[in-house]
């Protein structure tokens, strides 16, 4: 004969003896897991912030390099404009 089980419900809770060794052990393990998870999240957050600072610094350095190269290009274009036509060898016509 089959025994009937009470219907499983997310609202039904198992009665837990909070004084039991098993309960205390589970709570301690859970507390350790929570602490570990939170520490890991904090480390990840700090690493992300550090990377963001590095990327900002790198971005600024690259913008400065682009500005420098743009100025250098404009200077060289100005110099080439001053060269008389036909003065450069192998100039295409």
Buried (B, 14 or more C-beta within 10 A) or exposed (E): EEEEEEEEEEEEEEEEEEEEEEEEEEEEEEEEEEEEEEEEEEEEEEEEEEEEEEEEEEEEEEEEEEEEEEEEEEEEEEEEEEEEEEEEEEEEE
